[in-house]
């Protein structure tokens, strides 16, 4: 009987010792995972700060080129932007429209899984569809109302995509230092302006995509040089 009790105690002790390393290993791996996520968050935060001059330069360049377009069409574009903001802020959040576009892009890129996760955030699907539909209809239909409706819908859909993309990224948990939000939305903003600039360059002869890229690069380069000069050149 005594021998059995000693054997049971030995087994209990051995079982506890065997469980202890796995617990320590689990805690260690969780700490490593936490540190790596924080380090990655810091990297994304730094990259997001680096992208801010490009955000400013691309916006300035876009407005400069868009300012060459007819004032009437400019007003229609901004009317689309303001119309969405009024609806979003005071009437209804059309998140269902954004979700439908999200699912549509997931279907389009279902053949390439990595793009399924990022394409809905990067690509303003409705604005792209309006550009495509306008390009197809403008061949047989020669009327001024077509370009007006297209420009209004492009403004409406472009700001819809930016607002809901920003909201989706901002509400994600575990965003250390908001690095994911700053980097992610800055990249989305730059890419969306580039896509709009490309589309407008195909519609308006006054809008030059090459000039948009050149001016964006020049302004960003000047900002980076000014920062570098202030930090390292005395």
Backbone as CSV, one residue per row, in Angstrom:
resi,resn,N_x,N_y,N_z,CA_x,CA_y,CA_z,C_x,C_y,C_z
1,UNK,0.833,-1.211,0.000,0.000,0.000,0.000,0.857,1.246,0.000
2,UNK,1.880,1.253,0.877,2.803,2.400,0.955,3.554,2.560,-0.348
3,UNK,3.929,1.436,-0.944,4.653,1.479,-2.211,3.791,2.092,-3.307
4,UNK,2.474,1.789,-3.279,1.562,2.319,-4.293,1.419,3.823,-4.145
5,UNK,1.343,4.290,-2.846,1.216,5.735,-2.606,2.451,6.466,-3.101
6,UNK,3.640,5.895,-2.843,4.883,6.518,-3.309,4.907,6.593,-4.834
7,UNK,4.432,5.506,-5.468,4.398,5.482,-6.939,3.453,6.542,-7.476
8,UNK,2.268,6.704,-6.816,1.287,7.710,-7.246,1.844,9.115,-7.089
9,UNK,2.545,9.369,-5.973,3.152,10.689,-5.747,4.200,10.986,-6.801
10,UNK,4.986,9.962,-7.146,6.033,10.126,-8.151,5.426,10.456,-9.512
11,UNK,4.319,9.759,-9.848,3.652,10.012,-11.125,3.075,11.418,-11.171
12,UNK,2.480,11.843,-10.024,1.913,13.194,-9.960,2.996,14.243,-10.127
13,UNK,4.128,14.047,-9.464,5.253,14.976,-9.563,5.794,15.029,-10.976
14,UNK,5.920,13.823,-11.605,6.442,13.761,-12.975,5.486,14.452,-13.944
15,UNK,4.171,14.287,-13.721,3.201,14.908,-14.617,3.247,16.418,-14.504
16,UNK,3.449,16.926,-13.267,3.555,18.374,-13.078,4.803,18.920,-13.748
17,UNK,5.899,18.194,-13.601,7.147,18.642,-14.239,7.033,18.633,-15.745
18,UNK,6.292,17.629,-16.260,6.154,17.548,-17.714,5.274,18.668,-18.250
19,UNK,4.317,19.166,-17.445,3.432,20.244,-17.892,4.103,21.601,-17.799
20,UNK,5.030,21.776,-16.871,5.640,23.086,-16.626,6.378,23.641,-17.829
21,UNK,7.217,22.869,-18.502,7.928,23.429,-19.644,6.990,23.908,-20.741
22,UNK,5.882,23.164,-20.988,4.968,23.585,-22.041,4.323,24.908,-21.687
23,UNK,4.006,25.120,-20.384,3.441,26.393,-19.970,4.434,27.521,-20.154
24,UNK,5.682,27.292,-19.778,6.728,28.296,-19.957,6.937,28.584,-21.425
25,UNK,6.926,27.519,-22.230,7.104,27.695,-23.672,5.966,28.509,-24.270
26,UNK,4.734,28.240,-23.789,3.585,28.987,-24.295,3.678,30.464,-23.943
27,UNK,4.060,30.759,-22.672,4.206,32.154,-22.261,5.296,32.843,-23.066
28,UNK,6.400,32.133,-23.285,7.519,32.717,-24.032,7.120,33.022,-25.475
29,UNK,6.413,32.071,-26.095,5.999,32.286,-27.479,4.995,33.418,-27.588
30,UNK,4.105,33.551,-26.585,3.138,34.650,-26.615,3.825,35.990,-26.440
31,UNK,4.866,36.026,-25.589,5.624,37.264,-25.417,6.360,37.635,-26.699
32,UNK,6.957,36.643,-27.337,7.655,36.886,-28.595,6.686,37.393,-29.657
33,UNK,5.487,36.774,-29.692,4.477,37.197,-30.655,4.036,38.634,-30.391
34,UNK,3.876,38.969,-29.088,3.489,40.335,-28.750,4.548,41.347,-29.117
35,UNK,5.809,40.998,-28.852,6.905,41.899,-29.193,7.039,42.085,-30.692
36,UNK,6.881,40.985,-31.441,6.992,41.079,-32.900,5.877,41.929,-33.487
37,UNK,4.657,41.804,-32.926,3.541,42.611,-33.428,3.765,44.080,-33.119
38,UNK,4.322,44.379,-31.939,4.623,45.775,-31.599,5.732,46.328,-32.481
39,UNK,6.754,45.497,-32.733,7.842,45.934,-33.613,7.319,46.203,-35.023
40,UNK,6.442,45.326,-35.497,5.847,45.521,-36.817,4.969,46.766,-36.833
41,UNK,4.273,47.022,-35.709,3.465,48.231,-35.601,4.314,49.489,-35.660
42,UNK,5.492,49.455,-35.019,6.406,50.600,-35.055,6.912,50.832,-36.474
43,UNK,7.242,49.736,-37.172,7.717,49.856,-38.558,6.643,50.476,-39.436
44,UNK,5.399,50.012,-39.288,4.302,50.561,-40.091,4.040,52.019,-39.742
45,UNK,4.207,52.370,-38.464,4.035,53.764,-38.057,5.077,54.654,-38.722
46,UNK,6.336,54.188,-38.742,7.410,54.958,-39.388,7.157,55.088,-40.887
47,UNK,6.757,53.969,-41.515,6.460,54.017,-42.951,5.279,54.941,-43.246
48,UNK,4.298,54.944,-42.336,3.158,55.836,-42.507,3.569,57.298,-42.444
49,UNK,4.479,57.633,-41.520,4.998,59.006,-41.426,5.757,59.367,-42.696
50,UNK,6.508,58.402,-43.225,7.259,58.647,-44.465,6.313,58.909,-45.632
51,UNK,5.149,58.260,-45.617,4.196,58.425,-46.713,3.438,59.756,-46.666
52,UNK,3.425,60.432,-45.528,2.638,61.662,-45.394,3.040,62.744,-46.402
53,UNK,4.338,62.970,-46.653,4.677,63.931,-47.712,4.130,63.535,-49.078
54,UNK,4.077,62.228,-49.355,3.509,61.762,-50.617,1.992,61.972,-50.661
55,UNK,1.344,61.874,-49.501,-0.082,62.169,-49.432,-0.326,63.629,-49.801
56,UNK,0.474,64.515,-49.216,0.319,65.947,-49.504,0.657,66.265,-50.960
57,UNK,1.738,65.695,-51.448,2.169,66.002,-52.811,1.195,65.468,-53.849
58,UNK,0.656,64.270,-53.623,-0.299,63.705,-54.584,-1.605,64.501,-54.577
59,UNK,-2.049,64.944,-53.390,-3.265,65.748,-53.319,-3.061,67.096,-54.010
60,UNK,-1.917,67.729,-53.760,-1.623,69.020,-54.395,-1.538,68.874,-55.913
61,UNK,-0.876,67.822,-56.369,-0.732,67.589,-57.800,-2.071,67.301,-58.458
62,UNK,-2.905,66.510,-57.785,-4.226,66.196,-58.334,-5.077,67.460,-58.476
63,UNK,-5.098,68.288,-57.443,-5.876,69.521,-57.496,-5.340,70.472,-58.563
64,UNK,-4.025,70.470,-58.730,-3.424,71.330,-59.753,-3.879,70.911,-61.159
65,UNK,-3.838,69.613,-61.426,-4.252,69.124,-62.738,-5.766,69.216,-62.933
66,UNK,-6.510,68.911,-61.895,-7.967,68.968,-62.004,-8.454,70.402,-62.183
67,UNK,-7.665,71.362,-61.701,-8.004,72.762,-61.876,-7.976,73.210,-63.325
68,UNK,-7.351,72.433,-64.199,-7.320,72.759,-65.627,-8.616,72.356,-66.342
69,UNK,-9.402,71.515,-65.704,-10.654,71.039,-66.293,-11.702,72.146,-66.198
70,UNK,-12.714,72.060,-67.042,-13.803,73.036,-67.045,-14.381,73.231,-65.643
71,UNK,-14.578,74.496,-65.264,-15.097,74.812,-63.935,-16.444,74.178,-63.654
72,UNK,-17.286,74.046,-64.669,-18.594,73.428,-64.504,-18.470,71.960,-64.111
73,UNK,-17.538,71.260,-64.745,-17.336,69.841,-64.430,-16.661,69.665,-63.066
74,UNK,-15.788,70.603,-62.724,-15.196,70.569,-61.380,-16.289,70.680,-60.316
75,UNK,-17.215,71.615,-60.526,-18.304,71.814,-59.566,-19.166,70.565,-59.446
76,UNK,-19.393,69.884,-60.558,-20.203,68.650,-60.530,-19.484,67.563,-59.735
77,UNK,-18.169,67.429,-59.936,-17.387,66.435,-59.185,-17.475,66.702,-57.690
78,UNK,-17.232,67.945,-57.279,-17.281,68.273,-55.850,-18.699,68.179,-55.312
79,UNK,-19.694,68.367,-56.159,-21.086,68.170,-55.734,-21.324,66.710,-55.352
80,UNK,-20.728,65.788,-56.119,-20.830,64.371,-55.781,-20.180,64.056,-54.449
81,UNK,-19.017,64.682,-54.203,-18.316,64.488,-52.930,-19.155,65.020,-51.769
82,UNK,-19.665,66.239,-51.908,-20.453,66.863,-50.845,-21.762,66.112,-50.622
83,UNK,-22.378,65.641,-51.704,-23.632,64.884,-51.585,-23.437,63.649,-50.715
84,UNK,-22.347,62.913,-50.953,-22.094,61.739,-50.121,-21.891,62.133,-48.667
85,UNK,-21.097,63.171,-48.408,-20.803,63.578,-47.033,-22.069,64.001,-46.296
86,UNK,-22.973,64.691,-46.984,-24.236,65.090,-46.363,-25.064,63.857,-46.006
87,UNK,-25.152,62.921,-46.935,-25.901,61.683,-46.670,-25.267,60.907,-45.521
88,UNK,-23.955,60.795,-45.541,-23.229,60.018,-44.532,-23.337,60.645,-43.140
89,UNK,-23.224,61.954,-43.062,-23.187,62.630,-41.766,-24.566,62.882,-41.164
90,UNK,-25.583,63.097,-42.011,-26.861,63.548,-41.489,-28.042,62.626,-41.778
91,UNK,-27.908,61.726,-42.726,-29.080,60.935,-43.130,-28.875,59.436,-42.885
92,UNK,-27.856,58.871,-43.519,-27.710,57.404,-43.516,-26.297,57.040,-43.898
93,UNK,-25.758,56.031,-43.212,-24.427,55.527,-43.552,-24.578,54.394,-44.566
94,UNK,-24.251,54.636,-45.821,-24.476,53.617,-46.867,-23.404,52.524,-46.863
95,UNK,-23.224,51.913,-45.691,-22.199,50.883,-45.568,-22.540,49.665,-46.423
96,UNK,-23.848,49.437,-46.668,-24.250,48.291,-47.476,-23.720,48.424,-48.905
97,UNK,-23.644,49.646,-49.412,-23.106,49.869,-50.761,-21.623,49.516,-50.793
98,UNK,-20.905,49.953,-49.768,-19.479,49.642,-49.674,-19.261,48.133,-49.541
99,UNK,-20.097,47.481,-48.747,-19.963,46.028,-48.552,-20.194,45.260,-49.846
100,UNK,-21.173,45.716,-50.647,-21.432,45.061,-51.933,-20.216,45.171,-52.846
101,UNK,-19.598,46.355,-52.858,-18.388,46.524,-53.659,-17.254,45.663,-53.156
102,UNK,-17.168,45.538,-51.826,-16.179,44.671,-51.195,-16.313,43.237,-51.704
103,UNK,-17.542,42.737,-51.677,-17.803,41.350,-52.104,-17.554,41.175,-53.604
104,UNK,-17.870,42.220,-54.379,-17.647,42.139,-55.820,-16.166,41.985,-56.135
105,UNK,-15.322,42.735,-55.443,-13.876,42.617,-55.662,-13.351,41.269,-55.182
106,UNK,-13.925,40.741,-54.108,-13.524,39.416,-53.639,-13.832,38.350,-54.691
107,UNK,-14.957,38.521,-55.377,-15.308,37.575,-56.447,-14.366,37.731,-57.638
108,UNK,-14.075,38.981,-57.994,-13.201,39.247,-59.148,-11.815,38.667,-58.937
109,UNK,-11.282,38.808,-57.715,-9.926,38.354,-57.431,-9.899,37.013,-56.702
110,UNK,-10.970,36.239,-56.814,-11.014,34.940,-56.136,-9.965,33.973,-56.661
111,UNK,-9.472,34.205,-57.883,-8.438,33.341,-58.447,-7.069,33.594,-57.824
112,UNK,-6.924,34.735,-57.141,-5.632,35.098,-56.544,-5.880,35.509,-55.093
113,UNK,-5.728,34.562,-54.186,-6.131,34.744,-52.796,-5.497,35.949,-52.095
114,UNK,-4.194,36.234,-52.277,-3.638,37.406,-51.582,-4.359,38.708,-51.907
115,UNK,-4.835,38.852,-53.143,-5.518,40.074,-53.541,-6.918,40.171,-52.951
116,UNK,-7.493,39.042,-52.551,-8.838,39.056,-51.969,-8.859,39.889,-50.693
117,UNK,-7.758,39.836,-49.932,-7.706,40.549,-48.648,-7.414,42.038,-48.795
118,UNK,-6.695,42.423,-49.840,-6.255,43.813,-49.952,-6.979,44.615,-51.032
119,UNK,-7.426,43.953,-52.095,-8.050,44.666,-53.218,-9.265,45.490,-52.814
120,UNK,-10.168,44.982,-51.939,-11.332,45.788,-51.568,-10.974,47.107,-50.892
121,UNK,-9.815,47.151,-50.211,-9.382,48.392,-49.575,-8.665,49.311,-50.558
122,UNK,-7.924,48.721,-51.480,-7.080,49.519,-52.365,-7.830,50.107,-53.553
123,UNK,-8.792,49.366,-54.082,-9.403,49.757,-55.354,-10.812,50.312,-55.166
124,UNK,-11.065,51.549,-55.619,-12.433,52.103,-55.578,-13.270,51.513,-56.709
125,UNK,-13.869,50.372,-56.458,-14.502,49.585,-57.504,-15.606,50.347,-58.226
126,UNK,-16.405,51.117,-57.498,-17.508,51.833,-58.153,-16.992,52.929,-59.080
127,UNK,-15.956,53.650,-58.644,-15.378,54.686,-59.505,-14.789,54.061,-60.764
128,UNK,-14.137,52.913,-60.605,-13.562,52.216,-61.765,-14.672,51.778,-62.723
129,UNK,-15.771,51.256,-62.170,-16.891,50.825,-63.015,-17.510,52.007,-63.766
130,UNK,-17.606,53.164,-63.098,-18.155,54.352,-63.762,-17.253,54.776,-64.921
131,UNK,-15.944,54.735,-64.692,-15.007,55.065,-65.776,-15.202,54.120,-66.967
132,UNK,-15.317,52.830,-66.681,-15.468,51.833,-67.750,-16.795,52.024,-68.491
133,UNK,-17.889,52.189,-67.728,-19.209,52.358,-68.352,-19.249,53.636,-69.177
134,UNK,-18.664,54.712,-68.641,-18.638,55.967,-69.399,-17.841,55.792,-70.699
135,UNK,-16.714,55.100,-70.620,-15.905,54.882,-71.818,-16.653,54.110,-72.888
136,UNK,-17.466,53.141,-72.469,-18.239,52.353,-73.428,-19.418,53.147,-74.008
137,UNK,-20.100,53.913,-73.146,-21.271,54.655,-73.596,-20.918,55.902,-74.406
138,UNK,-19.728,56.460,-74.129,-19.360,57.700,-74.818,-19.113,57.484,-76.309
139,UNK,-18.906,56.239,-76.719,-18.693,55.968,-78.150,-19.981,56.132,-78.954
140,UNK,-21.106,55.493,-78.523,-22.345,55.692,-79.297,-23.144,56.931,-78.872
141,UNK,-23.020,57.329,-77.567,-23.828,58.436,-77.051,-23.006,59.715,-77.052
142,UNK,-23.424,60.694,-77.790,-22.745,61.986,-77.849,-23.645,63.033,-77.198
143,UNK,-23.545,63.138,-75.885,-24.378,64.084,-75.156,-23.634,64.594,-73.936
144,UNK,-23.872,65.869,-73.579,-23.163,66.478,-72.455,-23.623,65.914,-71.111
145,UNK,-24.873,65.404,-71.053,-25.370,64.897,-69.781,-24.612,63.663,-69.313
146,UNK,-24.059,62.897,-70.249,-23.353,61.662,-69.890,-22.117,61.956,-69.051
147,UNK,-21.294,62.916,-69.481,-20.086,63.250,-68.737,-20.438,63.863,-67.382
148,UNK,-21.550,64.616,-67.322,-21.945,65.236,-66.054,-22.349,64.186,-65.027
149,UNK,-23.174,63.228,-65.450,-23.562,62.155,-64.533,-22.359,61.308,-64.128
150,UNK,-21.469,61.050,-65.073,-20.290,60.229,-64.780,-19.386,60.913,-63.758
151,UNK,-19.142,62.219,-63.945,-18.271,62.947,-63.023,-18.892,63.018,-61.632
152,UNK,-20.193,63.225,-61.561,-20.883,63.246,-60.259,-20.743,61.904,-59.547
153,UNK,-20.985,60.818,-60.265,-20.895,59.486,-59.663,-19.463,59.128,-59.278
154,UNK,-18.484,59.589,-60.040,-17.083,59.337,-59.699,-16.730,60.033,-58.392
155,UNK,-17.151,61.297,-58.247,-16.903,62.007,-56.991,-17.580,61.337,-55.812
156,UNK,-18.839,60.929,-56.013,-19.605,60.271,-54.947,-18.956,58.951,-54.543
157,UNK,-18.624,58.118,-55.520,-18.092,56.782,-55.223,-16.661,56.826,-54.706
158,UNK,-15.875,57.810,-55.169,-14.483,57.904,-54.714,-14.415,58.248,-53.233
159,UNK,-15.214,59.232,-52.803,-15.190,59.603,-51.385,-15.845,58.526,-50.525
160,UNK,-16.842,57.819,-51.068,-17.443,56.693,-50.343,-16.391,55.646,-50.009
161,UNK,-15.573,55.322,-50.996,-14.538,54.310,-50.783,-13.522,54.772,-49.741
162,UNK,-13.084,56.017,-49.811,-12.084,56.521,-48.875,-12.622,56.558,-47.447
163,UNK,-13.854,57.014,-47.284,-14.430,57.141,-45.945,-14.586,55.779,-45.281
164,UNK,-15.152,54.817,-45.987,-15.400,53.509,-45.369,-14.124,52.679,-45.242
165,UNK,-13.161,52.892,-46.131,-11.870,52.223,-45.967,-11.171,52.734,-44.715
166,UNK,-11.194,54.057,-44.516,-10.590,54.641,-43.321,-11.282,54.148,-42.055
167,UNK,-12.615,54.078,-42.099,-13.368,53.618,-40.931,-13.074,52.159,-40.612
168,UNK,-12.976,51.330,-41.638,-12.701,49.906,-41.438,-11.317,49.688,-40.837
169,UNK,-10.314,50.388,-41.359,-8.955,50.231,-40.848,-8.841,50.768,-39.430
170,UNK,-9.504,51.892,-39.158,-9.402,52.532,-37.841,-10.003,51.676,-36.736
171,UNK,-11.032,50.912,-37.048,-11.715,50.127,-36.022,-11.070,48.773,-35.766
172,UNK,-10.010,48.450,-36.474,-9.341,47.166,-36.237,-8.613,47.193,-34.897
173,UNK,-8.687,46.079,-34.172,-8.060,45.993,-32.858,-6.574,45.655,-32.978
174,UNK,-5.837,45.980,-31.907,-4.420,45.653,-31.853,-3.559,46.500,-32.761
175,UNK,-4.022,47.712,-33.056,-3.254,48.604,-33.939,-2.317,49.437,-33.072
176,UNK,-1.105,48.937,-32.854,-0.131,49.595,-31.982,0.336,50.908,-32.611
177,UNK,0.202,52.009,-31.834,0.586,53.358,-32.283,-0.202,53.831,-33.507
178,UNK,-1.317,53.137,-33.808,-2.115,53.458,-34.996,-1.285,53.342,-36.281
179,UNK,-0.246,52.509,-36.228,0.637,52.351,-37.383,-0.088,51.772,-38.583
180,UNK,-0.963,50.813,-38.329,-1.701,50.194,-39.429,-2.626,51.207,-40.099
181,UNK,-3.250,52.075,-39.276,-4.167,53.071,-39.825,-3.416,54.137,-40.620
182,UNK,-2.342,54.680,-40.050,-1.594,55.749,-40.720,-0.984,55.250,-42.020
183,UNK,-0.333,54.084,-41.958,0.301,53.546,-43.161,-0.740,53.088,-44.178
184,UNK,-1.732,52.329,-43.700,-2.721,51.757,-44.611,-3.541,52.814,-45.325
185,UNK,-4.060,53.787,-44.575,-4.908,54.783,-45.217,-4.090,55.725,-46.109
186,UNK,-2.868,56.035,-45.704,-2.012,56.879,-46.554,-1.769,56.199,-47.896
187,UNK,-1.482,54.908,-47.859,-1.245,54.163,-49.095,-2.514,54.105,-49.949
188,UNK,-3.661,53.863,-49.305,-4.934,53.815,-50.030,-5.232,55.167,-50.667
189,UNK,-5.013,56.241,-49.933,-5.282,57.588,-50.432,-4.437,57.892,-51.664
190,UNK,-3.146,57.593,-51.596,-2.245,57.863,-52.722,-2.647,57.042,-53.949
191,UNK,-2.911,55.752,-53.735,-3.278,54.883,-54.849,-4.604,55.312,-55.479
192,UNK,-5.581,55.691,-54.643,-6.875,56.110,-55.172,-6.762,57.394,-55.988
193,UNK,-5.950,58.345,-55.518,-5.742,59.569,-56.297,-5.046,59.266,-57.618
194,UNK,-4.098,58.332,-57.598,-3.406,57.954,-58.836,-4.384,57.320,-59.835
195,UNK,-5.292,56.474,-59.336,-6.283,55.852,-60.220,-7.260,56.889,-60.779
196,UNK,-7.674,57.843,-59.927,-8.547,58.915,-60.409,-7.829,59.762,-61.450
197,UNK,-6.555,60.069,-61.184,-5.781,60.868,-62.136,-5.642,60.144,-63.474
198,UNK,-5.426,58.839,-63.415,-5.322,58.059,-64.649,-6.640,58.080,-65.415
199,UNK,-7.748,57.896,-64.690,-9.054,57.917,-65.343,-9.382,59.276,-65.946
200,UNK,-9.101,60.345,-65.205,-9.374,61.693,-65.710,-8.496,62.046,-66.902
201,UNK,-7.279,61.508,-66.922,-6.403,61.780,-68.064,-6.944,61.147,-69.349
202,UNK,-7.730,60.081,-69.188,-8.352,59.440,-70.359,-9.624,60.159,-70.796
203,UNK,-10.243,60.903,-69.872,-11.485,61.612,-70.184,-11.216,63.046,-70.649
204,UNK,-10.325,63.733,-69.920,-10.069,65.145,-70.192,-8.699,65.324,-70.836
205,UNK,-8.653,66.035,-71.921,-7.370,66.315,-72.565,-6.546,67.303,-71.755
206,UNK,-7.223,68.102,-70.888,-6.494,69.073,-70.070,-5.751,68.410,-68.899
207,UNK,-6.203,67.228,-68.515,-5.632,66.528,-67.352,-4.516,65.602,-67.829
208,UNK,-3.305,65.801,-67.297,-2.154,64.988,-67.698,-1.719,64.093,-66.539
209,UNK,-1.757,62.795,-66.771,-1.304,61.858,-65.737,0.203,61.958,-65.530
210,UNK,0.936,62.239,-66.591,2.393,62.390,-66.489,2.728,63.589,-65.619
211,UNK,2.025,64.707,-65.851,2.252,65.886,-65.019,1.895,65.620,-63.564
212,UNK,0.815,64.871,-63.358,0.427,64.503,-61.988,1.555,63.764,-61.278
213,UNK,2.141,62.793,-61.955,3.244,62.019,-61.353,4.475,62.891,-61.133
214,UNK,4.813,63.712,-62.119,6.007,64.550,-62.013,5.886,65.572,-60.890
215,UNK,4.735,66.225,-60.813,4.534,67.234,-59.763,4.517,66.578,-58.386
216,UNK,3.867,65.424,-58.277,3.839,64.699,-57.001,5.247,64.352,-56.547
217,UNK,6.052,63.848,-57.467,7.423,63.468,-57.138,8.250,64.695,-56.756
218,UNK,8.079,65.792,-57.472,8.855,67.000,-57.208,8.535,67.581,-55.829
219,UNK,7.242,67.687,-55.526,6.840,68.239,-54.224,7.328,67.347,-53.086
220,UNK,7.144,66.036,-53.229,7.587,65.104,-52.186,9.105,65.153,-52.015
221,UNK,9.828,65.224,-53.110,11.291,65.302,-53.044,11.737,66.563,-52.313
222,UNK,11.080,67.681,-52.587,11.425,68.930,-51.913,11.161,68.852,-50.412
223,UNK,10.054,68.205,-50.045,9.742,68.055,-48.617,10.776,67.172,-47.931
224,UNK,11.111,66.030,-48.547,12.106,65.129,-47.963,13.469,65.810,-47.849
225,UNK,13.821,66.584,-48.862,15.113,67.279,-48.824,15.126,68.333,-47.724
226,UNK,14.021,69.050,-47.562,13.950,70.073,-46.511,14.063,69.446,-45.129
227,UNK,13.405,68.298,-44.933,13.496,67.593,-43.640,14.909,67.093,-43.406
228,UNK,15.514,66.485,-44.428,16.890,65.986,-44.310,17.872,67.135,-44.010
229,UNK,17.654,68.263,-44.665,18.527,69.421,-44.456,18.430,69.941,-43.036
230,UNK,17.214,69.958,-42.497,17.026,70.447,-41.144,17.614,69.497,-40.103
231,UNK,17.581,68.201,-40.389,18.033,67.217,-39.408,19.535,66.964,-39.453
232,UNK,20.116,66.952,-40.661,21.493,66.493,-40.792,22.462,67.527,-41.367
233,UNK,21.966,68.573,-41.991,22.859,69.582,-42.569,22.724,70.872,-41.765
234,UNK,23.849,71.373,-41.329,23.848,72.561,-40.479,24.503,73.726,-41.225
